[in-house]
Amino acid sequence: MKKEYNFDKGTKNPYTKQLKKQITINLSEEVLDYFKDLSIKTSIPYQTLINYFLLDCVKNKKTIEFVWLDTENK
């Protein structure tokens, strides 16, 4: 093994933009069960499936419409 290496001609990692960031998120058991079952059927880790699903939402600019119930006027 060399004492020093010269990286002057090195190239940047082309995959750095694809790196993932670790976070903590609270999900319902129903959501987790769904993706864990899907994980077994597809042999893809459930966290990867959740990421694919959310990435699809981002790429297709999917949104959700919320309808809040007016509980004060009941």
N, CA, C, O and CB atoms as a CASP TS submission, in Angstrom:
PFRMAT TS
TARGET T0000
AUTHOR 0000-0000-0000
METHOD Language model
MODEL 1
PARENT N/A
ATOM      1  N   MET     1       0.848  -1.177   0.000  1.00  0.00           N
ATOM      2  CA  MET     1       0.000   0.000   0.000  1.00  0.00           C
ATOM      3  C   MET     1       0.892   1.237   0.000  1.00  0.00           C
ATOM      4  O   MET     1       1.893   1.295   0.715  1.00  0.00           O
ATOM      5  CB  MET     1      -0.964  -0.001   1.223  1.00  0.00           C
ATOM      6  N   LYS     2       0.515   2.228  -0.813  1.00  0.00           N
ATOM      7  CA  LYS     2       1.300   3.451  -0.908  1.00  0.00           C
ATOM      8  C   LYS     2       1.077   4.326   0.315  1.00  0.00           C
ATOM      9  O   LYS     2       0.028   4.256   0.957  1.00  0.00           O
ATOM     10  CB  LYS     2       0.948   4.221  -2.182  1.00  0.00           C
ATOM     11  N   LYS     3       2.068   5.148   0.633  1.00  0.00           N
ATOM     12  CA  LYS     3       1.917   6.097   1.744  1.00  0.00           C
ATOM     13  C   LYS     3       0.978   7.230   1.352  1.00  0.00           C
ATOM     14  O   LYS     3       0.220   7.720   2.189  1.00  0.00           O
ATOM     15  CB  LYS     3       3.289   6.666   2.167  1.00  0.00           C
ATOM     16  N   GLU     4       1.019   7.654   0.084  1.00  0.00           N
ATOM     17  CA  GLU     4       0.162   8.742  -0.397  1.00  0.00           C
ATOM     18  C   GLU     4      -0.398   8.380  -1.766  1.00  0.00           C
ATOM     19  O   GLU     4       0.229   7.659  -2.541  1.00  0.00           O
ATOM     20  CB  GLU     4       0.948  10.082  -0.465  1.00  0.00           C
ATOM     21  N   TYR     5      -1.559   8.880  -2.039  1.00  0.00           N
ATOM     22  CA  TYR     5      -2.200   8.672  -3.334  1.00  0.00           C
ATOM     23  C   TYR     5      -2.487  10.030  -3.961  1.00  0.00           C
ATOM     24  O   TYR     5      -2.760  10.998  -3.251  1.00  0.00           O
ATOM     25  CB  TYR     5      -3.510   7.837  -3.187  1.00  0.00           C
ATOM     26  N   ASN     6      -2.428  10.105  -5.280  1.00  0.00           N
ATOM     27  CA  ASN     6      -2.684  11.340  -6.007  1.00  0.00           C
ATOM     28  C   ASN     6      -4.073  11.230  -6.643  1.00  0.00           C
ATOM     29  O   ASN     6      -4.298  10.395  -7.519  1.00  0.00           O
ATOM     30  CB  ASN     6      -1.574  11.607  -7.091  1.00  0.00           C
ATOM     31  N   PHE     7      -4.991  12.071  -6.198  1.00  0.00           N
ATOM     32  CA  PHE     7      -6.356  12.060  -6.722  1.00  0.00           C
ATOM     33  C   PHE     7      -6.631  13.226  -7.671  1.00  0.00           C
ATOM     34  O   PHE     7      -7.788  13.544  -7.948  1.00  0.00           O
ATOM     35  CB  PHE     7      -7.345  12.095  -5.576  1.00  0.00           C
ATOM     36  N   ASP     8      -5.567  13.864  -8.171  1.00  0.00           N
ATOM     37  CA  ASP     8      -5.744  15.013  -9.062  1.00  0.00           C
ATOM     38  C   ASP     8      -6.527  14.657 -10.321  1.00  0.00           C
ATOM     39  O   ASP     8      -7.262  15.493 -10.847  1.00  0.00           O
ATOM     40  CB  ASP     8      -4.394  15.583  -9.448  1.00  0.00           C
ATOM     41  N   LYS     9      -6.383  13.448 -10.803  1.00  0.00           N
ATOM     42  CA  LYS     9      -7.080  13.035 -12.026  1.00  0.00           C
ATOM     43  C   LYS     9      -8.342  12.229 -11.713  1.00  0.00           C
ATOM     44  O   LYS     9      -8.927  11.616 -12.605  1.00  0.00           O
ATOM     45  CB  LYS     9      -6.145  12.210 -12.914  1.00  0.00           C
ATOM     46  N   GLY    10      -8.754  12.232 -10.463  1.00  0.00           N
ATOM     47  CA  GLY    10      -9.948  11.494 -10.060  1.00  0.00           C
ATOM     48  C   GLY    10     -11.214  12.161 -10.567  1.00  0.00           C
ATOM     49  O   GLY    10     -11.216  13.350 -10.889  1.00  0.00           O
ATOM     50  N   THR    11     -12.280  11.396 -10.636  1.00  0.00           N
ATOM     51  CA  THR    11     -13.566  11.937 -11.068  1.00  0.00           C
ATOM     52  C   THR    11     -14.548  11.890  -9.909  1.00  0.00           C
ATOM     53  O   THR    11     -14.431  11.061  -9.006  1.00  0.00           O
ATOM     54  CB  THR    11     -14.120  11.152 -12.286  1.00  0.00           C
ATOM     55  N   LYS    12     -15.518  12.798  -9.951  1.00  0.00           N
ATOM     56  CA  LYS    12     -16.550  12.822  -8.915  1.00  0.00           C
ATOM     57  C   LYS    12     -17.460  11.617  -9.056  1.00  0.00           C
ATOM     58  O   LYS    12     -17.661  11.100 -10.155  1.00  0.00           O
ATOM     59  CB  LYS    12     -17.369  14.123  -8.987  1.00  0.00           C
ATOM     60  N   ASN    13     -18.002  11.182  -7.944  1.00  0.00           N
ATOM     61  CA  ASN    13     -18.938  10.066  -7.937  1.00  0.00           C
ATOM     62  C   ASN    13     -20.218  10.499  -8.651  1.00  0.00           C
ATOM     63  O   ASN    13     -20.866  11.444  -8.201  1.00  0.00           O
ATOM     64  CB  ASN    13     -19.240   9.593  -6.479  1.00  0.00           C
ATOM     65  N   PRO    14     -20.607   9.840  -9.751  1.00  0.00           N
ATOM     66  CA  PRO    14     -21.809  10.247 -10.485  1.00  0.00           C
ATOM     67  C   PRO    14     -23.104   9.926  -9.741  1.00  0.00           C
ATOM     68  O   PRO    14     -24.176  10.381 -10.141  1.00  0.00           O
ATOM     69  CB  PRO    14     -21.830   9.576 -11.837  1.00  0.00           C
ATOM     70  N   TYR    15     -23.015   9.154  -8.672  1.00  0.00           N
ATOM     71  CA  TYR    15     -24.208   8.726  -7.954  1.00  0.00           C
ATOM     72  C   TYR    15     -24.478   9.557  -6.700  1.00  0.00           C
ATOM     73  O   TYR    15     -25.417   9.253  -5.964  1.00  0.00           O
ATOM     74  CB  TYR    15     -24.080   7.276  -7.579  1.00  0.00           C
ATOM     75  N   THR    16     -23.690  10.587  -6.439  1.00  0.00           N
ATOM     76  CA  THR    16     -23.876  11.354  -5.202  1.00  0.00           C
ATOM     77  C   THR    16     -25.239  12.031  -5.143  1.00  0.00           C
ATOM     78  O   THR    16     -25.775  12.228  -4.052  1.00  0.00           O
ATOM     79  CB  THR    16     -22.782  12.399  -5.067  1.00  0.00           C
ATOM     80  N   LYS    17     -25.807  12.390  -6.278  1.00  0.00           N
ATOM     81  CA  LYS    17     -27.130  13.022  -6.267  1.00  0.00           C
ATOM     82  C   LYS    17     -28.224  12.012  -5.934  1.00  0.00           C
ATOM     83  O   LYS    17     -29.338  12.402  -5.584  1.00  0.00           O
ATOM     84  CB  LYS    17     -27.419  13.678  -7.623  1.00  0.00           C
ATOM     85  N   GLN    18     -27.920  10.722  -6.040  1.00  0.00           N
ATOM     86  CA  GLN    18     -28.905   9.687  -5.765  1.00  0.00           C
ATOM     87  C   GLN    18     -28.819   9.186  -4.326  1.00  0.00           C
ATOM     88  O   GLN    18     -29.573   8.289  -3.947  1.00  0.00           O
ATOM     89  CB  GLN    18     -28.722   8.530  -6.727  1.00  0.00           C
ATOM     90  N   LEU    19     -27.925   9.741  -3.522  1.00  0.00           N
ATOM     91  CA  LEU    19     -27.801   9.285  -2.147  1.00  0.00           C
ATOM     92  C   LEU    19     -29.070   9.591  -1.373  1.00  0.00           C
ATOM     93  O   LEU    19     -29.786  10.543  -1.683  1.00  0.00           O
ATOM     94  CB  LEU    19     -26.593   9.932  -1.469  1.00  0.00           C
ATOM     95  N   LYS    20     -29.335   8.794  -0.384  1.00  0.00           N
ATOM     96  CA  LYS    20     -30.547   8.962   0.413  1.00  0.00           C
ATOM     97  C   LYS    20     -30.179   9.537   1.766  1.00  0.00           C
ATOM     98  O   LYS    20     -29.059   9.364   2.247  1.00  0.00           O
ATOM     99  CB  LYS    20     -31.300   7.620   0.576  1.00  0.00           C
ATOM    100  N   LYS    21     -31.122  10.215   2.367  1.00  0.00           N
ATOM    101  CA  LYS    21     -30.927  10.797   3.685  1.00  0.00           C
ATOM    102  C   LYS    21     -31.773  10.014   4.678  1.00  0.00           C
ATOM    103  O   LYS    21     -32.956   9.762   4.450  1.00  0.00           O
ATOM    104  CB  LYS    21     -31.298  12.314   3.698  1.00  0.00           C
ATOM    105  N   GLN    22     -31.147   9.635   5.780  1.00  0.00           N
ATOM    106  CA  GLN    22     -31.865   8.889   6.806  1.00  0.00           C
ATOM    107  C   GLN    22     -32.717   9.855   7.626  1.00  0.00           C
ATOM    108  O   GLN    22     -32.240  10.898   8.073  1.00  0.00           O
ATOM    109  CB  GLN    22     -30.877   8.109   7.720  1.00  0.00           C
ATOM    110  N   ILE    23     -33.985   9.491   7.815  1.00  0.00           N
ATOM    111  CA  ILE    23     -34.913  10.286   8.620  1.00  0.00           C
ATOM    112  C   ILE    23     -35.702   9.350   9.519  1.00  0.00           C
ATOM    113  O   ILE    23     -35.617   8.127   9.402  1.00  0.00           O
ATOM    114  CB  ILE    23     -35.869  11.129   7.719  1.00  0.00           C
ATOM    115  N   THR    24     -36.456   9.937  10.399  1.00  0.00           N
ATOM    116  CA  THR    24     -37.397   9.169  11.211  1.00  0.00           C
ATOM    117  C   THR    24     -38.793   9.634  10.841  1.00  0.00           C
ATOM    118  O   THR    24     -39.053  10.835  10.773  1.00  0.00           O
ATOM    119  CB  THR    24     -37.123   9.346  12.753  1.00  0.00           C
ATOM    120  N   ILE    25     -39.683   8.700  10.604  1.00  0.00           N
ATOM    121  CA  ILE    25     -41.043   9.043  10.217  1.00  0.00           C
ATOM    122  C   ILE    25     -42.001   8.104  10.952  1.00  0.00           C
ATOM    123  O   ILE    25     -41.719   6.916  11.108  1.00  0.00           O
ATOM    124  CB  ILE    25     -41.233   8.947   8.664  1.00  0.00           C
ATOM    125  N   ASN    26     -43.104   8.633  11.387  1.00  0.00           N
ATOM    126  CA  ASN    26     -44.121   7.825  12.059  1.00  0.00           C
ATOM    127  C   ASN    26     -45.180   7.416  11.047  1.00  0.00           C
ATOM    128  O   ASN    26     -45.816   8.262  10.418  1.00  0.00           O
ATOM    129  CB  ASN    26     -44.762   8.602  13.244  1.00  0.00           C
ATOM    130  N   LEU    27     -45.358   6.123  10.901  1.00  0.00           N
ATOM    131  CA  LEU    27     -46.355   5.585   9.978  1.00  0.00           C
ATOM    132  C   LEU    27     -47.310   4.692  10.750  1.00  0.00           C
ATOM    133  O   LEU    27     -46.946   4.087  11.758  1.00  0.00           O
ATOM    134  CB  LEU    27     -45.682   4.800   8.818  1.00  0.00           C
ATOM    135  N   SER    28     -48.523   4.622  10.263  1.00  0.00           N
ATOM    136  CA  SER    28     -49.494   3.745  10.920  1.00  0.00           C
ATOM    137  C   SER    28     -49.114   2.288  10.677  1.00  0.00           C
ATOM    138  O   SER    28     -48.404   1.965   9.725  1.00  0.00           O
ATOM    139  CB  SER    28     -50.933   4.027  10.405  1.00  0.00           C
ATOM    140  N   GLU    29     -49.595   1.427  11.547  1.00  0.00           N
ATOM    141  CA  GLU    29     -49.334  -0.008  11.382  1.00  0.00           C
ATOM    142  C   GLU    29     -49.942  -0.524  10.088  1.00  0.00           C
ATOM    143  O   GLU    29     -49.398  -1.421   9.444  1.00  0.00           O
ATOM    144  CB  GLU    29     -49.890  -0.801  12.575  1.00  0.00           C
ATOM    145  N   GLU    30     -51.068   0.050   9.719  1.00  0.00           N
ATOM    146  CA  GLU    30     -51.732  -0.356   8.478  1.00  0.00           C
ATOM    147  C   GLU    30     -50.832  -0.097   7.269  1.00  0.00           C
ATOM    148  O   GLU    30     -50.725  -0.937   6.375  1.00  0.00           O
ATOM    149  CB  GLU    30     -53.069   0.392   8.314  1.00  0.00           C
ATOM    150  N   VAL    31     -50.189   1.067   7.248  1.00  0.00           N
ATOM    151  CA  VAL    31     -49.283   1.406   6.147  1.00  0.00           C
ATOM    152  C   VAL    31     -48.080   0.471   6.146  1.00  0.00           C
ATOM    153  O   VAL    31     -47.697  -0.054   5.101  1.00  0.00           O
ATOM    154  CB  VAL    31     -48.820   2.876   6.254  1.00  0.00           C
ATOM    155  N   LEU    32     -47.491   0.268   7.307  1.00  0.00           N
ATOM    156  CA  LEU    32     -46.332  -0.622   7.404  1.00  0.00           C
ATOM    157  C   LEU    32     -46.678  -2.043   6.988  1.00  0.00           C
ATOM    158  O   LEU    32     -45.924  -2.678   6.250  1.00  0.00           O
ATOM    159  CB  LEU    32     -45.782  -0.619   8.822  1.00  0.00           C
ATOM    160  N   ASP    33     -47.803  -2.541   7.453  1.00  0.00           N
ATOM    161  CA  ASP    33     -48.227  -3.892   7.084  1.00  0.00           C
ATOM    162  C   ASP    33     -48.412  -4.030   5.580  1.00  0.00           C
ATOM    163  O   ASP    33     -48.027  -5.037   4.985  1.00  0.00           O
ATOM    164  CB  ASP    33     -49.524  -4.253   7.798  1.00  0.00           C
ATOM    165  N   TYR    34     -49.004  -3.010   4.974  1.00  0.00           N
ATOM    166  CA  TYR    34     -49.216  -3.027   3.525  1.00  0.00           C
ATOM    167  C   TYR    34     -47.888  -3.161   2.780  1.00  0.00           C
ATOM    168  O   TYR    34     -47.736  -4.019   1.910  1.00  0.00           O
ATOM    169  CB  TYR    34     -49.949  -1.749   3.076  1.00  0.00           C
ATOM    170  N   PHE    35     -46.924  -2.297   3.135  1.00  0.00           N
ATOM    171  CA  PHE    35     -45.652  -2.321   2.431  1.00  0.00           C
ATOM    172  C   PHE    35     -44.812  -3.548   2.791  1.00  0.00           C
ATOM    173  O   PHE    35     -44.046  -4.029   1.957  1.00  0.00           O
ATOM    174  CB  PHE    35     -44.874  -1.060   2.734  1.00  0.00           C
ATOM    175  N   LYS    36     -44.940  -4.054   3.999  1.00  0.00           N
ATOM    176  CA  LYS    36     -44.214  -5.265   4.364  1.00  0.00           C
ATOM    177  C   LYS    36     -44.767  -6.474   3.619  1.00  0.00           C
ATOM    178  O   LYS    36     -44.001  -7.338   3.191  1.00  0.00           O
ATOM    179  CB  LYS    36     -44.286  -5.497   5.877  1.00  0.00           C
ATOM    180  N   ASP    37     -46.097  -6.548   3.457  1.00  0.00           N
ATOM    181  CA  ASP    37     -46.699  -7.628   2.665  1.00  0.00           C
ATOM    182  C   ASP    37     -46.269  -7.525   1.200  1.00  0.00           C
ATOM    183  O   ASP    37     -45.950  -8.527   0.560  1.00  0.00           O
ATOM    184  CB  ASP    37     -48.243  -7.584   2.773  1.00  0.00           C
ATOM    185  N   LEU    38     -46.268  -6.304   0.689  1.00  0.00           N
ATOM    186  CA  LEU    38     -45.837  -6.079  -0.692  1.00  0.00           C
ATOM    187  C   LEU    38     -44.362  -6.434  -0.854  1.00  0.00           C
ATOM    188  O   LEU    38     -43.938  -6.927  -1.899  1.00  0.00           O
ATOM    189  CB  LEU    38     -46.083  -4.612  -1.107  1.00  0.00           C
ATOM    190  N   SER    39     -43.603  -6.179   0.180  1.00  0.00           N
ATOM    191  CA  SER    39     -42.178  -6.511   0.175  1.00  0.00           C
ATOM    192  C   SER    39     -41.959  -8.014   0.032  1.00  0.00           C
ATOM    193  O   SER    39     -41.077  -8.453  -0.706  1.00  0.00           O
ATOM    194  CB  SER    39     -41.509  -6.004   1.457  1.00  0.00           C
ATOM    195  N   ILE    40     -42.752  -8.782   0.726  1.00  0.00           N
ATOM    196  CA  ILE    40     -42.638 -10.242   0.644  1.00  0.00           C
ATOM    197  C   ILE    40     -42.986 -10.721  -0.766  1.00  0.00           C
ATOM    198  O   ILE    40     -42.323 -11.605  -1.308  1.00  0.00           O
ATOM    199  CB  ILE    40     -43.561 -10.924   1.688  1.00  0.00           C
ATOM    200  N   LYS    41     -44.022 -10.138  -1.353  1.00  0.00           N
ATOM    201  CA  LYS    41     -44.466 -10.550  -2.696  1.00  0.00           C
ATOM    202  C   LYS    41     -43.466 -10.164  -3.776  1.00  0.00           C
ATOM    203  O   LYS    41     -43.307 -10.885  -4.761  1.00  0.00           O
ATOM    204  CB  LYS    41     -45.821  -9.931  -3.014  1.00  0.00           C
ATOM    205  N   THR    42     -42.785  -9.021  -3.599  1.00  0.00           N
ATOM    206  CA  THR    42     -41.895  -8.511  -4.642  1.00  0.00           C
ATOM    207  C   THR    42     -40.417  -8.763  -4.374  1.00  0.00           C
ATOM    208  O   THR    42     -39.584  -8.558  -5.257  1.00  0.00           O
ATOM    209  CB  THR    42     -42.116  -7.048  -4.811  1.00  0.00           C
ATOM    210  N   SER    43     -40.085  -9.203  -3.169  1.00  0.00           N
ATOM    211  CA  SER    43     -38.693  -9.389  -2.743  1.00  0.00           C
ATOM    212  C   SER    43     -37.903  -8.080  -2.794  1.00  0.00           C
ATOM    213  O   SER    43     -36.699  -8.074  -3.049  1.00  0.00           O
ATOM    214  CB  SER    43     -38.010 -10.440  -3.620  1.00  0.00           C
ATOM    215  N   ILE    44     -38.599  -6.986  -2.549  1.00  0.00           N
ATOM    216  CA  ILE    44     -37.971  -5.662  -2.463  1.00  0.00           C
ATOM    217  C   ILE    44     -38.179  -5.181  -1.032  1.00  0.00           C
ATOM    218  O   ILE    44     -39.293  -5.271  -0.516  1.00  0.00           O
ATOM    219  CB  ILE    44     -38.581  -4.635  -3.523  1.00  0.00           C
ATOM    220  N   PRO    45     -37.140  -4.675  -0.380  1.00  0.00           N
ATOM    221  CA  PRO    45     -37.297  -4.201   1.003  1.00  0.00           C
ATOM    222  C   PRO    45     -38.413  -3.160   1.124  1.00  0.00           C
ATOM    223  O   PRO    45     -38.576  -2.308   0.250  1.00  0.00           O
ATOM    224  CB  PRO    45     -35.978  -3.607   1.510  1.00  0.00           C
ATOM    225  N   TYR    46     -39.169  -3.238   2.204  1.00  0.00           N
ATOM    226  CA  TYR    46     -40.334  -2.366   2.347  1.00  0.00           C
ATOM    227  C   TYR    46     -39.960  -0.888   2.370  1.00  0.00           C
ATOM    228  O   TYR    46     -40.723  -0.056   1.878  1.00  0.00           O
ATOM    229  CB  TYR    46     -41.086  -2.716   3.610  1.00  0.00           C
ATOM    230  N   GLN    47     -38.807  -0.548   2.928  1.00  0.00           N
ATOM    231  CA  GLN    47     -38.394   0.857   2.941  1.00  0.00           C
ATOM    232  C   GLN    47     -38.115   1.343   1.525  1.00  0.00           C
ATOM    233  O   GLN    47     -38.392   2.497   1.197  1.00  0.00           O
ATOM    234  CB  GLN    47     -37.148   1.050   3.826  1.00  0.00           C
ATOM    235  N   THR    48     -37.572   0.475   0.694  1.00  0.00           N
ATOM    236  CA  THR    48     -37.335   0.814  -0.711  1.00  0.00           C
ATOM    237  C   THR    48     -38.661   1.010  -1.429  1.00  0.00           C
ATOM    238  O   THR    48     -38.796   1.928  -2.238  1.00  0.00           O
ATOM    239  CB  THR    48     -36.502  -0.284  -1.408  1.00  0.00           C
ATOM    240  N   LEU    49     -39.637   0.162  -1.144  1.00  0.00           N
ATOM    241  CA  LEU    49     -40.961   0.306  -1.764  1.00  0.00           C
ATOM    242  C   LEU    49     -41.617   1.625  -1.379  1.00  0.00           C
ATOM    243  O   LEU    49     -42.214   2.294  -2.223  1.00  0.00           O
ATOM    244  CB  LEU    49     -41.867  -0.859  -1.361  1.00  0.00           C
ATOM    245  N   ILE    50     -41.508   1.998  -0.115  1.00  0.00           N
ATOM    246  CA  ILE    50     -42.069   3.274   0.336  1.00  0.00           C
ATOM    247  C   ILE    50     -41.374   4.414  -0.397  1.00  0.00           C
ATOM    248  O   ILE    50     -42.026   5.363  -0.833  1.00  0.00           O
ATOM    249  CB  ILE    50     -41.920   3.438   1.876  1.00  0.00           C
ATOM    250  N   ASN    51     -40.057   4.323  -0.532  1.00  0.00           N
ATOM    251  CA  ASN    51     -39.313   5.361  -1.252  1.00  0.00           C
ATOM    252  C   ASN    51     -39.748   5.434  -2.716  1.00  0.00           C
ATOM    253  O   ASN    51     -39.942   6.526  -3.251  1.00  0.00           O
ATOM    254  CB  ASN    51     -37.800   5.094  -1.163  1.00  0.00           C
ATOM    255  N   TYR    52     -39.901   4.275  -3.369  1.00  0.00           N
ATOM    256  CA  TYR    52     -40.357   4.253  -4.770  1.00  0.00           C
ATOM    257  C   TYR    52     -41.735   4.897  -4.906  1.00  0.00           C
ATOM    258  O   TYR    52     -41.981   5.663  -5.837  1.00  0.00           O
ATOM    259  CB  TYR    52     -40.399   2.804  -5.303  1.00  0.00           C
ATOM    260  N   PHE    53     -42.620   4.583  -3.980  1.00  0.00           N
ATOM    261  CA  PHE    53     -43.968   5.141  -4.024  1.00  0.00           C
ATOM    262  C   PHE    53     -43.924   6.662  -3.879  1.00  0.00           C
ATOM    263  O   PHE    53     -44.571   7.378  -4.642  1.00  0.00           O
ATOM    264  CB  PHE    53     -44.844   4.523  -2.917  1.00  0.00           C
ATOM    265  N   LEU    54     -43.172   7.148  -2.915  1.00  0.00           N
ATOM    266  CA  LEU    54     -43.076   8.594  -2.707  1.00  0.00           C
ATOM    267  C   LEU    54     -42.358   9.272  -3.869  1.00  0.00           C
ATOM    268  O   LEU    54     -42.730  10.379  -4.257  1.00  0.00           O
ATOM    269  CB  LEU    54     -42.348   8.898  -1.395  1.00  0.00           C
ATOM    270  N   LEU    55     -41.342   8.631  -4.428  1.00  0.00           N
ATOM    271  CA  LEU    55     -40.644   9.183  -5.581  1.00  0.00           C
ATOM    272  C   LEU    55     -41.578   9.289  -6.786  1.00  0.00           C
ATOM    273  O   LEU    55     -41.504  10.254  -7.547  1.00  0.00           O
ATOM    274  CB  LEU    55     -39.427   8.321  -5.929  1.00  0.00           C
ATOM    275  N   ASP    56     -42.456   8.300  -6.959  1.00  0.00           N
ATOM    276  CA  ASP    56     -43.447   8.350  -8.033  1.00  0.00           C
ATOM    277  C   ASP    56     -44.383   9.545  -7.838  1.00  0.00           C
ATOM    278  O   ASP    56     -44.748  10.221  -8.800  1.00  0.00           O
ATOM    279  CB  ASP    56     -44.259   7.034  -8.086  1.00  0.00           C
ATOM    280  N   CYS    57     -44.762   9.794  -6.590  1.00  0.00           N
ATOM    281  CA  CYS    57     -45.606  10.964  -6.298  1.00  0.00           C
ATOM    282  C   CYS    57     -44.897  12.257  -6.674  1.00  0.00           C
ATOM    283  O   CYS    57     -45.505  13.169  -7.234  1.00  0.00           O
ATOM    284  CB  CYS    57     -45.993  10.994  -4.811  1.00  0.00           C
ATOM    285  N   VAL    58     -43.618  12.329  -6.364  1.00  0.00           N
ATOM    286  CA  VAL    58     -42.835  13.530  -6.680  1.00  0.00           C
ATOM    287  C   VAL    58     -42.720  13.716  -8.188  1.00  0.00           C
ATOM    288  O   VAL    58     -42.978  14.802  -8.706  1.00  0.00           O
ATOM    289  CB  VAL    58     -41.430  13.445  -6.047  1.00  0.00           C
ATOM    290  N   LYS    59     -42.331  12.651  -8.892  1.00  0.00           N
ATOM    291  CA  LYS    59     -42.111  12.752 -10.341  1.00  0.00           C
ATOM    292  C   LYS    59     -43.391  13.075 -11.096  1.00  0.00           C
ATOM    293  O   LYS    59     -43.356  13.767 -12.114  1.00  0.00           O
ATOM    294  CB  LYS    59     -41.522  11.456 -10.872  1.00  0.00           C
ATOM    295  N   ASN    60     -44.523  12.577 -10.602  1.00  0.00           N
ATOM    296  CA  ASN    60     -45.797  12.823 -11.274  1.00  0.00           C
ATOM    297  C   ASN    60     -46.584  13.969 -10.647  1.00  0.00           C
ATOM    298  O   ASN    60     -47.743  14.210 -10.986  1.00  0.00           O
ATOM    299  CB  ASN    60     -46.634  11.569 -11.258  1.00  0.00           C
ATOM    300  N   LYS    61     -45.927  14.668  -9.723  1.00  0.00           N
ATOM    301  CA  LYS    61     -46.523  15.828  -9.055  1.00  0.00           C
ATOM    302  C   LYS    61     -47.912  15.516  -8.495  1.00  0.00           C
ATOM    303  O   LYS    61     -48.845  16.309  -8.618  1.00  0.00           O
ATOM    304  CB  LYS    61     -46.612  17.003 -10.025  1.00  0.00           C
ATOM    305  N   LYS    62     -48.018  14.348  -7.883  1.00  0.00           N
ATOM    306  CA  LYS    62     -49.295  13.939  -7.284  1.00  0.00           C
ATOM    307  C   LYS    62     -49.545  14.758  -6.027  1.00  0.00           C
ATOM    308  O   LYS    62     -48.629  15.024  -5.249  1.00  0.00           O
ATOM    309  CB  LYS    62     -49.301  12.417  -6.956  1.00  0.00           C
ATOM    310  N   THR    63     -50.773  15.145  -5.846  1.00  0.00           N
ATOM    311  CA  THR    63     -51.160  15.878  -4.648  1.00  0.00           C
ATOM    312  C   THR    63     -52.350  15.185  -4.016  1.00  0.00           C
ATOM    313  O   THR    63     -52.934  14.265  -4.588  1.00  0.00           O
ATOM    314  CB  THR    63     -51.489  17.357  -4.975  1.00  0.00           C
ATOM    315  N   ILE    64     -52.688  15.634  -2.855  1.00  0.00           N
ATOM    316  CA  ILE    64     -53.828  15.065  -2.154  1.00  0.00           C
ATOM    317  C   ILE    64     -54.743  16.218  -1.754  1.00  0.00           C
ATOM    318  O   ILE    64     -54.283  17.308  -1.414  1.00  0.00           O
ATOM    319  CB  ILE    64     -53.377  14.227  -0.902  1.00  0.00           C
ATOM    320  N   GLU    65     -56.017  15.958  -1.802  1.00  0.00           N
ATOM    321  CA  GLU    65     -56.983  16.991  -1.404  1.00  0.00           C
ATOM    322  C   GLU    65     -57.530  16.619  -0.035  1.00  0.00           C
ATOM    323  O   GLU    65     -58.047  15.521   0.167  1.00  0.00           O
ATOM    324  CB  GLU    65     -58.146  17.135  -2.458  1.00  0.00           C
ATOM    325  N   PHE    66     -57.409  17.535   0.883  1.00  0.00           N
ATOM    326  CA  PHE    66     -57.906  17.310   2.234  1.00  0.00           C
ATOM    327  C   PHE    66     -59.271  17.946   2.397  1.00  0.00           C
ATOM    328  O   PHE    66     -59.507  19.068   1.951  1.00  0.00           O
ATOM    329  CB  PHE    66     -56.928  17.868   3.276  1.00  0.00           C
ATOM    330  N   VAL    67     -60.155  17.224   3.033  1.00  0.00           N
ATOM    331  CA  VAL    67     -61.462  17.752   3.380  1.00  0.00           C
ATOM    332  C   VAL    67     -61.566  17.671   4.892  1.00  0.00           C
ATOM    333  O   VAL    67     -61.708  16.585   5.453  1.00  0.00           O
ATOM    334  CB  VAL    67     -62.630  16.964   2.667  1.00  0.00           C
ATOM    335  N   TRP    68     -61.495  18.809   5.546  1.00  0.00           N
ATOM    336  CA  TRP    68     -61.540  18.857   6.999  1.00  0.00           C
ATOM    337  C   TRP    68     -62.978  18.906   7.468  1.00  0.00           C
ATOM    338  O   TRP    68     -63.783  19.683   6.955  1.00  0.00           O
ATOM    339  CB  TRP    68     -60.758  20.062   7.532  1.00  0.00           C
ATOM    340  N   LEU    69     -63.289  18.091   8.424  1.00  0.00           N
ATOM    341  CA  LEU    69     -64.641  18.081   8.984  1.00  0.00           C
ATOM    342  C   LEU    69     -64.775  19.234   9.960  1.00  0.00           C
ATOM    343  O   LEU    69     -63.885  19.488  10.771  1.00  0.00           O
ATOM    344  CB  LEU    69     -64.956  16.728   9.682  1.00  0.00           C
ATOM    345  N   ASP    70     -65.873  19.909   9.872  1.00  0.00           N
ATOM    346  CA  ASP    70     -66.147  21.019  10.785  1.00  0.00           C
ATOM    347  C   ASP    70     -66.802  20.457  12.032  1.00  0.00           C
ATOM    348  O   ASP    70     -68.020  20.289  12.081  1.00  0.00           O
ATOM    349  CB  ASP    70     -67.054  22.102  10.117  1.00  0.00           C
ATOM    350  N   THR    71     -65.990  20.166  13.041  1.00  0.00           N
ATOM    351  CA  THR    71     -66.504  19.528  14.241  1.00  0.00           C
ATOM    352  C   THR    71     -67.129  20.516  15.218  1.00  0.00           C
ATOM    353  O   THR    71     -67.847  20.103  16.128  1.00  0.00           O
ATOM    354  CB  THR    71     -65.403  18.774  14.924  1.00  0.00           C
ATOM    355  N   GLU    72     -66.876  21.803  15.052  1.00  0.00           N
ATOM    356  CA  GLU    72     -67.409  22.796  15.977  1.00  0.00           C
ATOM    357  C   GLU    72     -68.878  23.101  15.727  1.00  0.00           C
ATOM    358  O   GLU    72     -69.592  23.491  16.651  1.00  0.00           O
ATOM    359  CB  GLU    72     -66.609  24.065  15.881  1.00  0.00           C
ATOM    360  N   ASN    73     -69.338  22.930  14.503  1.00  0.00           N
ATOM    361  CA  ASN    73     -70.719  23.279  14.153  1.00  0.00           C
ATOM    362  C   ASN    73     -71.629  22.056  14.134  1.00  0.00           C
ATOM    363  O   ASN    73     -72.672  22.086  13.482  1.00  0.00           O
ATOM    364  CB  ASN    73     -70.758  23.969  12.796  1.00  0.00           C
ATOM    365  N   LYS    74     -71.275  21.020  14.805  1.00  0.00           N
ATOM    366  CA  LYS    74     -72.137  19.825  14.811  1.00  0.00           C
ATOM    367  C   LYS    74     -72.982  19.791  16.042  1.00  0.00           C
ATOM    368  O   LYS    74     -73.770  18.863  16.225  1.00  0.00           O
ATOM    369  CB  LYS    74     -71.313  18.547  14.719  1.00  0.00           C
TER
END
